[in-house]
Amino acid sequence: MSLLGIKHVLLQTSKQKKFIDAVLKDDNIIITYNNNITIYDNTHKKICNSWTIGMGQQFTAAAVYNAADEEYVAVINSSVIKTFTEDNFSKTDKFTTNIPIHKLISRKGQPFVLFINGIVLPLGKVLEDPKEIPTTGSISSPIMMAELLSNDVVAVIFCQENKYFLTFSDGQGHCTFPVVKESLKLHCSCCCHKDSTDLLITVWEDGSICKSLIPTESDDTLTFESFSSVKTSASKRPGVITTLPNDMFAIISDENKALIIDTKYGVMHDNFEVLPNTQIISVGTNLLTVEEETVYARTFIPKPVTLSSVLGKRSNEAPAIPSVVHWGKKASKKGNPPSEEHMETLLKSSVEAELITTWDELWKATKPQQRQMVCSSTFMLRLLEKLTDKKAPWHPELLSKIISTKCISAKSCPNLFARILEKEDKNLLSKSFTHVKDIGEMDIVLSLNVILSTTKSLPDKETVLLLNEIIKLPFTEVKLRDELRKTNFEKAIVLLNHLGRKLKKTNLTSSIVDKIISWMCLILDAHFTQIMVTPNVWEYLIELQETVAAQVEMYNDLAEIDAILTKIKQSSTTTKKIKQFVYNVEVMLI
Amino acid sequence: MDNFEVDQVNKETEMFGSKAVKFYKISNLARLSYYIMSKFVVHRCRLFKFTPCAVQCMAASVETSDLAVARSDGSIEIWSTKYSWFQKLVIPGSSDHSVESLIWVGNRLLSGGLQGDITEYDLTDATVKLSVDSFGGAVWCIAYSIVKDKIAVGCEDGSVKMFDVKNKAITFERAFDKQEGRILSMAWHKSGDIIVTGSTDVVRIWSTKTGHAIQRITIEREMKNVETIIWSVAILSDYTIISGDSSGRVQFWNGKNATLLQSHRAHRADVLCLCSTKDEKCVYAAGVDPRVIAFNLVQEDDVPTWVKGRYMQKHTHDVRALAIIENRIVSGGVDTNLMMNSISEKVGSFQRVYSFPMKSLVSTSATKKLVLMQYSNYLDLWKFAKCNFPEELNAGRNIPIEDNPVKLLQIKPPSSDTNHICCSVISPCGNWIAYSTTSTLRLYNLQTSDELSCKVIRVRCVGLIPSHCIVFTPDSNYMITSTTNHKILIVHLVADTCEARLVQMLQLKTYTCITHLLAVSSTSSYLATANLDGEINVFDLTNMTHFCTLPKYQHTPSSIAFHPVTNDLMTAYDDLQVIEYSLIDKAYTKWTKQCLSTNNEPLLQTLRKGASSNSCNIAVVTSIRYVHSDEVDKVFFMSREGLYIAERVPNHMQDTKSHLGARFCHKFKPLLCTEFIDESTLFVVERPLQDIWEQLPPTLYQKKFGT
């Protein structure tokens, strides 16, 4: 649920001024007009600085702040980059590029320059050689949208011969994806960022608002998932749509209303009326609307979008035309339950072949959406109870089939693992570990105890596989620790040994490493006292410590490499002070 | 131009393209001269972290128009302000010596510092002459009365001590009553009867006859619990007392009644210094707020009123000292530079005097590609960078560095020697390093086992005396020093056995000033010495006799050098005049005569015009180098601002039509050293002003509009 504050006037100008854009700099807002840059102090709600350029010149892109050099960067007449400090607007540096600039994009105070041909370069690099910008880029048509993604890649949408394309440019290379939805025209788009996920929001001719995951690989394709709708018209003017924090975005509809919609459920959370041709921009926690000569600001306090928060909110979707469903005689609201015949057979018969056949029939007859219901039903509980009863005959094949459905929960057959272990059916055990849900810690430890009972020091291949399966199972630490305390100490050490060896061999990027480490910690915790007083075990511990130390050393080396890479990254973003050096050898004409 | 020259120009234009040929018109010359730029491989080194020290206090000499400037490291510079601003003498400081105040007693220079003594300096040899205990702890301020011929000293213990300075001595006379709190500022009335002191919250007026305080002025506190410190006081002949305090106020008091006449809050922070003009109609105040504000005395209905006048904001940091020299107000402070403004509000009369050293703090060994950098209390020895030279050396091209410069070692004087290093040098062969403080001269032999490691062995030599200047002969067989007791020592060096032996001591005729320049000819047959009086002597080293004395020019020589072939002695002076003297003919060379006859002003000054800013002091030439070939003789004059390059036809080819070619190359950042490694390789040590400014402490925060 978003909360929009009271609308207040941010800036009032004359008709001659044409609004370009607004960006955030710490607590200030940099508002760029075609002939003026104004800094607005949002904390104190006042203008703190304003600069105007002379006749014949105009700003063509939003000014940004370069935190590294503590100066502002603006674009004049599309090709001239002007840098200036707060104190000195007139005495500044100007750099003329060989290619016109579309936009300046700033991320955490570091500016990037997006040229009209799609080339994106860090500002420092541009200022170093402003005339050496590569002329061949991926774009030769007007840019519709350009936004910086969370991975510092600029996403650009452009229209070429009535077709839309999405391209990324990180200065190194680019990938292009077609943006196509049923030959509809794309009206506007924006990117939403959440953690490391980027979502592309597109508004189409038919009023549908779609979201797509920004593709990361060149093989990926863009798929559009419609989640809301709004009436908009194709407009070349910017500022029709803007992203907001917490999975929200704002859009101006044809009815001169600004709508705040969330991307999760497509629900409209707020709206307000605006004048025609209004532009809407999000700057930090402020939503700016540029209505004629005035810039208004509204603060909003976004709250996480949850299902409960959207309950009661009216959906922005157009009312769906209800479809007519004819109920057939055979149709039942509850669905088709398994036939009684099958159930009776399964519960009473003891012939495995018959049981298997009946089960197969029953399973085929059950619709996929009902299978989970069947597996959770009382009938299944009774069946599993019968199959895992000690006195009843053992039907491993049937059990295997039932377990293979992946619909069985360990809670519905508490004796399952005990019975399987009793029968020493390792295949079934392995299948159970893989397919049965919600395996309790008690069953896990029970299985471990049995598996390790035959293992002295080095488990065999089969055992290793089983142990690996067990390690992957989810568990609750507290409960598992309690259960591990009950295990035999020697078995725990064997397991510990196995985990140590596995840790040595496992690739650190593997997801199982966390599990291995958790298990090791739990075993050490559970048997700490006994480990301390058992010298025989210390050898294992020393070996384990060496393994851990090797990993730690590797992590330390990685940290050093990371530091060096960070340093290179920082130093590679050169500032315009290129003549700073400590020692230089050059050929000079004197 | 005659036909020969036109043809020559056309040929060269054809060869090198029009960009290579430049035409310069030297004033008063009837024709154009030309030259061709040469390509040099230039090692631009910015490893030397030279940072001048803050100006602590200043004193202007009435007799000689010299300005004594004390720096925060305890060193004192004597600036000659008659013609151009030339730093003629530096008395090195030491780590246990500070200077809080300076005064001139006639032509004697005295200082007081936190170590609790009053020091007199011997300006003939730049050393401490006399040091007397103040008997009151740290000395914060000194004042001098011409009438009484006495000095009064404000001490840490809150007392004023009076000393007699007659007969070139400093003798304790009496102590005034003690007061609470240290005495931070002091002023002596013209009559000699009244002394005004400032301390914390109070200004006292003392009678010098009785030694008692006759009046006490309590300064109002801005805030209850915050004391007001009176950093500076002045007293005019009509007994008007002016005080500058820590609240930024400049207050004018009636000294007779101890009443407040006027109070001005013109500064945003502490007022640290005051200065009044000779006519006492204008008082200047400056402080932490780096503006120098003038207060003018205006008669309004026969009531004298002090009104705030113009202000000058040229400093970036605290201004700690003000002085008036002739019709100029000089200010200095934490930003290390001296700023000069005209008292008469003349437009364009501002000048910034940069605090770059007048003599080179860097020496090089071309053979071993080593550079020695002198700091105040240590020396750094670096190895040049190694380069990968490409086949084509195009101008403007950066040559990739294969091996970065390496710092080989750092030499520090022993901890018992607290004096700063005054001069140092490395021999051309790279095997010897020598440096001198005011107490010792040390010689080291450098032994390099491989390119990146070396060992330093102290070489002891009997008879070595602390020196102002040290040079090695080009063959590195001799070390020659000019000592603090006005002698020239010649020491023979044997690298193989690491031995040094004093072989000759030459007595200089002049005792009244230091010999600050030495030069040895390429064949080690001649030695030239120059002192601050402008006397230049040449000695014949083959038979250790005085050879000749050059004609005296009215300015101070700043650099001397011998021609590598003809042994003509080139001298550059502080007014940028350059004079070449032929030892064979014992007369000025033809080139010098031509320069003097064709130019009204010094040649280098003509070149400097238009290239350098007029708002900074003229940078004197600190070294002269020759690049000689059969066709052309090039002389490079290095100054802080750049390189003056004079090209002329070699002497043996000179005729009456020998043409002059000269230009000023200011492509470099402020230069500290320029040396030729070979004919086409130059090694320059630059120190960008930005790098110096970055070392300075933060300035006073000033709120800006709208922030």
Interface residues (C-beta under 8 A of the other chain):
Chain A: D41 K46 I47 C48 N49 E86 D87 F581 V582 Y583 N584 V585 E586 V587 M588 L589 I590
Chain B: A20 M37 S38 K39 F40 V41 V42 H43 R44 C45 R46 L47 A385 C387 L393 N394 A395 G396 R397 N398 I399 I401 N404 P405 L643 I645 C665 K667 L682 K704 G706 T707
